[in-house]
Amino acid sequence: MESPTPSSARISVIGAGPGGLTCARILQRHGIAVTVYDRDPDADSRNQGGSLDLHDDDGQLALREAGLLEEFFALARFDGQEMRHLDPAGNLLSHHVPDVGETTKPEIDRGQLRDLLLGSLAAGTVQWGRALDSVSEPTDGGPRVLTFTDGTTIETDLVIGADGAFSRVRGAVSPAMPRYTGVSFLEAHFDDMENAHPELSALVGKGSAHAADGERGLFAQRNSGGHMRVYLMQRVPMDWIGAKGLSSDDTDGIRAQLLDAYAGWSPRILRMITDNDGPYVDRPILALPVPHTWEHSAGVTLLGDAAHLMPPLGVGVNLAMLDAGELALALVGSASVDDAVRAYEKAMLPRSAEMARMLEGGAEHLLAVPDADDERIGADRS
């Protein structure tokens, strides 16, 4: 069966994260119909996570193609580009202060970016509460059948897996599954920084701060609205909380373990462990095998973490949005869906493999004593 033209194809994006929404926005901007399916019951059903730095050579390029770059700049926090490297005593090792007008990688809350993209789409583009169960095998170049967990099915000429680390679409092209890197984050939340946590506000500044001693580390990140997230990073077994006889909601018990692990760090730094507002969130760091590639298969492809899950070193969302822009533009400029997917994968797979090799073991790097010249410290947090 001949592959359809993109303008006549039924295109389905699985996942309403930044990558999937960027792809849908660029397609619609060029008159190509698309539907996005997401497992969340609605756009506001869960917190979208922390802050993202969008780079001028990938994430911002995608936003330019989406016609949203100026709207992004209106929301972005340019002072969030400030970066401090600290030692465990709280002494300043290095300090990057952004120049006036610097737009290299301004910060934006993940929820704000998602709202910007959602608001740019035609009404009804995103179908909420549609959790994908499976993708059918190809049949002579014919459509794929998507089966959702509620038992409903649809036919589609192209399914784009933008559904993250545990992608349900990935299984249609690859057996790969994420693996634990050996490093785990605990996320701690802080509210009303200027009034409730003035000492931490002064220590971290307006952007981010990183400290590590070779065995453990932390990454503090200012968010909008006076909030801050701190990621406490340790080399521990994936189930370390349960192995200690604790549960994820035992904040006092986890805090005691952390204070023992970070013994010897300055009381100024330890406020990031003792003064958080609410429970910790366990975030073990996973990555796909390196390199993760697949043989082309008609009617399906992947982007973002579904294609190349890597340690959180500032590339995840940016690569997802670059993937999304390139795939959408390939569909706009190709005679058939299959031609477009082949062209996209020919460029994306080598690029992501090279980046994954560069960042392999990068989770361990987050625990290393900060290097003032190392640009890799700038985590892409969700």
MIVO-529320 format. One record per residue (C-alpha): residue in three letters; x, y, z. Coordinates in pm, whole numbers, plus 50000, padded with zeros to 5 digits. Each point is the difference from the previous one (the first is absolute). Layout:
BEGIN
  type      x      y      z
   Ala      X      Y      Z
...
***
This chain:
BEGIN
  type      x      y      z
   Met  50000  50000  50000
   Glu  50138  50341  49905
   Ser  50082  50237  50286
   Pro  49752  50291  50015
   Thr  50093  50364  49955
   Pro  50041  50183  50332
   Ser  49711  50233  49914
   Ser  49761  49705  49966
   Ala  50144  49781  50276
   Arg  49855  49922  50339
   Ile  50280  50104  50236
   Ser  49988  49908  50369
   Val  50237  50136  50264
   Ile  50014  49806  50327
   Gly  50092  50228  50288
   Ala  49916  50366  50069
   Gly  50340  50101  50129
   Pro  50216  50273  49844
   Gly  50120  49776  49718
   Gly  49661  49869  49895
   Leu  49832  50339  50025
   Thr  50279  50172  49805
   Cys  49965  49748  49720
   Ala  49623  50046  49990
   Arg  50028  50380  50001
   Ile  50242  50011  49705
   Leu  49790  49753  49802
   Gln  49684  50205  50055
   Arg  50184  50318  49912
   His  50062  49844  49657
   Gly  49646  49873  49955
   Ile  50061  49635  50090
   Ala  49742  49836  50224
   Val  50116  49823  50314
   Thr  49850  49859  50319
   Val  50184  49974  50333
   Tyr  49904  49730  50251
   Asp  50103  50025  50364
   Arg  49938  49773  50298
   Asp  49938  50287  50246
   Pro  49630  50066  50063
   Asp  50045  50371  49925
   Ala  50265  50267  49959
   Asp  50004  50087  50371
   Ser  49991  49654  50156
   Arg  50361  50004  50124
   Asn  50289  50231  50066
   Gln  50216  50034  49690
   Gly  50329  50021  50188
   Gly  50282  50246  50026
   Ser  50178  50251  49781
   Leu  50152  49947  49656
   Asp  50276  50186  49823
   Leu  49924  50022  49627
   His  50312  50036  49788
   Asp  50035  50230  49705
   Asp  50131  49721  49776
   Asp  49723  49742  50048
   Gly  49699  50071  50226
   Gln  49974  50361  49888
   Leu  50039  49898  49634
   Ala  49695  49778  50037
   Leu  49802  50281  50162
   Arg  50094  50229  49712
   Glu  49858  49744  49754
   Ala  49690  49982  50220
   Gly  49960  50379  49979
   Leu  50024  50025  50379
   Leu  50348  50135  50067
   Glu  49890  50351  50094
   Glu  49729  49863  50229
   Phe  50266  49781  50162
   Phe  50229  50298  50055
   Ala  49712  50184  50166
   Leu  49967  49718  50255
   Ala  50364  49899  50039
   Arg  50216  50091  50299
   Phe  50327  50135  49862
   Asp  50148  50044  50348
   Gly  49943  49626  50043
   Gln  50313  49950  49788
   Glu  50207  50088  50309
   Met  50202  49697  50114
   Arg  50197  49953  50323
   His  50241  49718  50084
   Leu  50045  49948  50374
   Asp  50210  49774  50218
   Pro  49841  49801  50286
   Ala  50089  50284  50238
   Gly  49790  50239  49793
   Asn  50297  50191  49859
   Leu  49963  50136  49648
   Leu  50228  49820  49753
   Ser  49875  50168  49682
   His  49718  50228  49900
   His  49845  50063  49660
   Val  49795  50318  49984
   Pro  49816  50038  49667
   Asp  50076  50306  49793
   Val  49723  50252  49944
   Gly  49799  49875  49702
   Glu  50153  49650  50014
   Thr  49757  49749  49843
   Thr  50221  49689  49983
   Lys  49789  49785  50232
   Pro  49734  50187  50200
   Glu  49784  49807  50245
   Ile  49629  49932  49989
   Asp  49782  49788  50225
   Arg  49904  49677  49830
   Gly  49632  50071  50067
   Gln  50026  50342  49838
   Leu  50161  49852  49689
   Arg  49731  49734  49978
   Asp  49723  50259  50036
   Leu  50160  50212  49727
   Leu  50003  49705  49762
   Leu  49653  49878  50093
   Gly  49854  50346  49947
   Ser  50146  50012  49651
   Leu  49817  49688  49879
   Ala  49660  49979  49837
   Ala  49719  49914  50240
   Gly  49961  49626  50047
   Thr  50350  49911  49879
   Val  50086  49830  50328
   Gln  49782  49712  50114
   Trp  50046  49955  50374
   Gly  49952  49678  50193
   Arg  50120  49787  49707
   Ala  50268  49767  50134
   Leu  50157  49791  49725
   Asp  50021  49626  50052
   Ser  50155  49875  49676
   Val  50091  50069  49638
   Ser  49920  49733  49742
   Glu  50257  49841  49773
   Pro  50030  50144  49647
   Thr  49791  49836  49730
   Asp  50125  50050  49641
   Gly  50059  50368  50061
   Gly  49644  50049  50119
   Pro  49891  50198  50306
   Arg  50098  49920  50354
   Val  49730  49926  50256
   Leu  50033  50171  50336
   Thr  49830  49827  50292
   Phe  49934  50206  50312
   Thr  49959  49870  50353
   Asp  49627  50074  49991
   Gly  49965  49747  49717
   Thr  49946  50253  49720
   Thr  50204  49984  49680
   Ile  50089  50233  49715
   Glu  50180  49961  49670
   Thr  50287  50236  49925
   Asp  50244  50045  49712
   Leu  50275  50124  50233
   Val  50037  49963  50375
   Ile  50262  50225  50160
   Gly  50119  49878  50338
   Ala  50058  50309  50214
   Asp  49900  49816  50315
   Gly  50319  50018  50202
   Ala  50224  49757  50184
   Phe  49748  49715  50021
   Ser  49864  50048  49650
   Arg  49731  49758  49886
   Val  50081  50082  49640
   Arg  50368  49906  50030
   Gly  49917  49630  50004
   Ala  49884  50024  49639
   Val  50358  50067  49887
   Ser  50231  49894  50283
   Pro  50008  49765  50302
   Ala  50217  50245  50197
   Met  49894  50099  50350
   Pro  50142  50268  50232
   Arg  50263  49885  50247
   Tyr  50094  50145  50337
   Thr  50323  50201  49986
   Gly  50095  49944  50364
   Val  49927  50361  50094
   Ser  49674  50114  50156
   Phe  49852  50345  50062
   Leu  49776  50105  50285
   Glu  49805  50312  49910
   Ala  49927  50252  50275
   His  49761  50297  49964
   Phe  50030  50347  50151
   Asp  49733  50272  49990
   Asp  50003  50378  50056
   Met  50378  50014  49977
   Glu  50051  50367  50078
   Asn  49795  49996  50320
   Ala  50013  49641  50126
   His  50351  49904  49886
   Pro  50204  50322  49963
   Glu  50333  49831  50084
   Leu  49954  49739  49728
   Ser  49882  50267  49759
   Ala  50325  50191  50054
   Leu  50210  49683  49971
   Val  49847  49878  49673
   Gly  49939  50335  49831
   Lys  49751  50050  49719
   Gly  50091  49694  49795
   Ser  50157  49669  50102
   Ala  50269  49874  50234
   His  50192  49672  50001
   Ala  50217  49840  50265
   Ala  50158  49654  50025
   Asp  50277  49819  50184
   Gly  50062  49703  49771
   Glu  49753  49767  50170
   Arg  49686  50211  50027
   Gly  49876  50332  49872
   Leu  49711  50240  49971
   Phe  49857  50224  49733
   Ala  49782  50293  50106
   Gln  49782  50171  49743
   Arg  49784  50308  50029
   Asn  49654  49979  49844
   Ser  49750  50277  49935
   Gly  49760  50127  50265
   Gly  50255  49994  50282
   His  50044  49622  49990
   Met  50315  49788  49998
   Arg  50077  49636  49940
   Val  50307  49823  50136
   Tyr  50117  49665  49862
   Leu  50201  49798  50253
   Met  50219  49759  49805
   Gln  50148  49678  50134
   Arg  50159  49678  49875
   Val  49756  49753  50159
   Pro  49802  49688  49911
   Met  49682  50082  49811
   Asp  49783  49873  50288
   Trp  50209  50160  50274
   Ile  49704  50160  50178
   Gly  49819  49670  50040
   Ala  50323  49822  50089
   Lys  50036  50239  50294
   Gly  49654  49900  50118
   Leu  49851  50333  49895
   Ser  49716  50107  49773
   Ser  50004  50291  49758
   Asp  49769  50204  50225
   Asp  50219  49958  50311
   Thr  50156  50345  49971
   Asp  50162  49998  50344
   Gly  50152  49655  49950
   Ile  50139  50088  49657
   Arg  50133  50330  50133
   Ala  50189  49817  50275
   Gln  50161  49773  49741
   Leu  50096  50301  49790
   Leu  50153  50185  50292
   Asp  50211  49694  50072
   Ala  50106  49973  49635
   Tyr  50086  50371  49977
   Ala  50172  50016  50341
   Gly  50284  50249  49987
   Trp  49829  50235  49755
   Ser  49946  50357  50113
   Pro  49685  50084  50197
   Arg  49935  50263  49728
   Ile  49980  49725  49740
   Leu  49814  49760  50225
   Arg  49703  50240  50009
   Met  49923  49850  49657
   Ile  49939  49671  50182
   Thr  49836  50121  50319
   Asp  49784  50296  49894
   Asn  49798  49865  49705
   Asp  49625  50058  49988
   Gly  49835  49660  49971
   Pro  50122  49648  49918
   Tyr  50288  49891  49779
   Val  49938  49853  49655
   Asp  50207  49695  49904
   Arg  50141  50031  49647
   Pro  50243  49720  49907
   Ile  50196  50092  49687
   Leu  49941  49767  49706
   Ala  50151  49985  49652
   Leu  49955  49797  49684
   Pro  50285  49780  49874
   Val  50268  50185  49803
   Pro  49956  50028  49711
   His  49628  49946  49962
   Thr  49911  49959  49633
   Trp  49747  49800  49801
   Glu  49923  49883  49648
   His  49748  50215  49818
   Ser  49646  49869  50030
   Ala  49713  50144  49798
   Gly  49745  50210  50183
   Val  50184  50059  50328
   Thr  50285  50205  50142
   Leu  50120  50147  50330
   Leu  50122  50330  50134
   Gly  50141  50132  50326
   Asp  50043  49769  50299
   Ala  49809  49724  49823
   Ala  50286  49993  49747
   His  50304  50094  50208
   Leu  49954  50024  50378
   Met  50322  50141  50147
   Pro  50123  50128  50337
   Pro  49858  50345  50094
   Leu  50280  50225  49883
   Gly  49806  50270  49824
   Val  49927  49830  49668
   Gly  49679  49798  50042
   Val  49724  50251  49922
   Asn  50220  50189  49757
   Leu  50067  49686  49796
   Ala  49634  49901  50017
   Met  49894  50335  49857
   Leu  50272  49989  49733
   Asp  49882  49650  49904
   Ala  49643  50126  49987
   Gly  50086  50292  49776
   Glu  50205  49791  49760
   Leu  49736  49727  49976
   Ala  49721  50250  49941
   Leu  50199  50184  49731
   Ala  50091  49670  49834
   Leu  49628  49921  49977
   Val  49930  50348  49862
   Gly  50265  49963  49730
   Ser  49966  49635  49892
   Ala  49785  49831  49739
   Ser  49902  49718  50234
   Val  49988  49920  50369
   Asp  50254  49723  49958
   Asp  50245  50228  49818
   Ala  49969  50253  50281
   Val  50059  49747  50278
   Arg  50303  49855  49822
   Ala  50151  50346  49955
   Tyr  49934  50089  50364
   Glu  50146  49677  50138
   Lys  50306  50028  49774
   Ala  50088  50327  50174
   Met  49863  49941  50350
   Leu  50138  49654  50079
   Pro  50371  50079  49943
   Arg  49964  50331  50185
   Ser  49835  49844  50303
   Ala  50248  49709  50002
   Glu  50292  50244  50003
   Met  49845  50204  50280
   Ala  49922  49688  50201
   Arg  50361  49886  49974
   Met  50116  50342  50120
   Leu  49768  49987  50300
   Glu  50035  49632  50085
   Gly  50083  49980  50368
   Gly  49899  50363  50036
   Ala  49793  49928  50307
   Glu  50327  49921  50178
   His  50137  50331  49876
   Leu  49736  50181  50204
   Leu  50170  49870  50316
   Ala  50346  50121  49900
   Val  50151  50309  50159
   Pro  49880  50288  49780
   Asp  50234  50119  49726
   Ala  49968  50371  49939
   Asp  50041  49949  49624
   Asp  49760  49707  49964
   Glu  49694  50097  49797
   Arg  49829  49666  50058
   Ile  49875  50097  50344
   Gly  49660  50138  49921
   Ala  49755  49723  50057
   Asp  49688  49956  49791
   Arg  49753  49936  50276
   Ser  49646  49876  49978
***
